[in-house]
Amino acid sequence: MNHTLPPAGRAGALRPGDAVLVTGAAGGIGRVVVPALAAAGYRVVATDRIPFDAPSAQAVLVGDTRDPEFVGSALRAGAGPAVVDGVVHLAAIASPGQVPDDQTFTQNAQGTFCVLDGAGRAGVRVAVAASSFSAYGYPWAGRHLSPAYVPVDEAQEPVAVDAYALSKLASEQVGAYAARRYGMPTTLLRIPFVGTGDRLREMVELARRDPGAMRQELWTWLDTRDAAGVVRAVLESGVDGYHVVNVAAPDTTSDVPTAQLLARFHPETVVVRPLEGTATVIDTTAVRELFGFVPVHSWRTGDALDPDVTAVAEGMTV
Ligand SMILES: NC(=O)c1ccc[n+]([C@@H]2O[C@H](COP(=O)([O-])OP(=O)(O)OC[C@H]3O[C@@H](n4cnc5c(N)ncnc54)[C@H](O)[C@@H]3O)[C@@H](O)[C@H]2O)c1
């Protein structure tokens, strides 16, 4: 039998001046990630399947991540004959119900495969991709599902019963494969609802009107600028291997103490560590310890609810 030894790990730490491919650049998170990386000094190749503007990017390409030829050319755009140094894979059907379930699953799994397999094969030094808190299964279950325990850490067993959650679990497995096969440091981010400005304000107001409305999301959230921040932290970390990490704001979208919300809406969940005040139910120890990442934006004290805060994305630093 022909056994192939796993390739040696690559030096992953990126620095300003390096080239980074961002997929899903026209999306809510991509529109903030691209200018944030560019403002930090990266040469960004921004791609999406819909036409879009990204003035801060070095190159803008329109194409589908499920097309290996498109991915291959995007990996080389903006980096001369060489390949980009890093890949940020955000392109996805970002919730169930937009397209039929089989399409949610196959588009997300196939797109992630083409991007991460293409990146690993081409010699990209580090990849980071969006998974989701939804991978645990509760947010889009369409029925009452509770975590077995809180805070929810990465060891908690997913209970996915929707195609989007399953597509994110499959994407995580693709990441593991790319790291094993090519030695490409690959990290999948389990992020909850991401928002800033009006999008976040709606969520906070909904939680005020009806604390139960967000019971399946467990009142979790992350500022869009912190989503860009964690992407940069992973790219610059130099951490080798494959990782799946939770990322979340330290608090909830609700004014009601988390312990009260859990007792009322998830009474069967075991609370293994006391959650003080409005602390999030998501355990973010791994992302802090591995990548040194701690979110800096808060809707309670900062500008996160300002209606036009996402408009400042162009030119911002993270
Ligand atoms: N926004 C959130 O609250 C949230 C929460 C958790 C995880 N995520 C994940 O983060 C990532 C980015 O989310 P977002 O909120 O920016 O989503 P979005 O829907 O705003 O943007 C996704 C972008 O991907 C593009 N896209 C989809 N399929 C594609 C394909 N096959 N080829 C090329 N482009 C394609 C779309 O055109 C769109 O511009 C997604 O992977 C999503 O699942 C988002």
The ligand as a Gaussian input file, in Angstrom:
#p B3LYP/6-31G(d) Opt

LIG

0 1
 N      -23.790000      36.935000       9.548000
 C      -23.971000      36.066000      10.528000
 O      -24.736000      36.342000      11.467000
 C      -23.207000      34.758000      10.530000
 C      -23.231000      33.981000      11.680000
 C      -22.505000      32.798000      11.705000
 C      -21.810000      32.392000      10.594000
 N      -21.823000      33.163000       9.474000
 C      -21.046000      32.717000       8.312000
 O      -20.137000      33.751000       7.965000
 C      -19.966000      33.765000       6.545000
 C      -20.274000      35.141000       5.980000
 O      -21.592000      35.468000       6.364000
 P      -22.321000      36.798000       5.889000
 O      -23.217000      37.212000       6.982000
 O      -21.338000      37.757000       5.354000
 O      -23.216000      36.206000       4.737000
 P      -23.850000      36.986000       3.479000
 O      -25.014000      36.172000       3.018000
 O      -24.067000      38.417000       3.810000
 O      -22.678000      36.905000       2.425000
 C      -22.275000      35.691000       1.838000
 C      -21.686000      36.019000       0.505000
 O      -21.239000      34.802000      -0.093000
 C      -21.546000      34.872000      -1.477000
 N      -21.642000      33.494000      -1.961000
 C      -22.501000      32.545000      -1.567000
 N      -22.273000      31.405000      -2.226000
 C      -21.232000      31.653000      -3.064000
 C      -20.536000      30.864000      -4.010000
 N      -20.851000      29.583000      -4.218000
 N      -19.522000      31.430000      -4.700000
 C      -19.175000      32.725000      -4.478000
 N      -19.818000      33.521000      -3.613000
 C      -20.839000      32.985000      -2.911000
 C      -22.853000      35.623000      -1.577000
 O      -23.022000      36.202000      -2.851000
 C      -22.705000      36.650000      -0.465000
 O      -22.208000      37.885000      -0.942000
 C      -20.843000      32.647000       5.996000
 O      -20.059000      31.480000       5.871000
 C      -21.878000      32.461000       7.077000
 O      -22.424000      31.160000       7.053000
 C      -22.508000      34.343000       9.416000

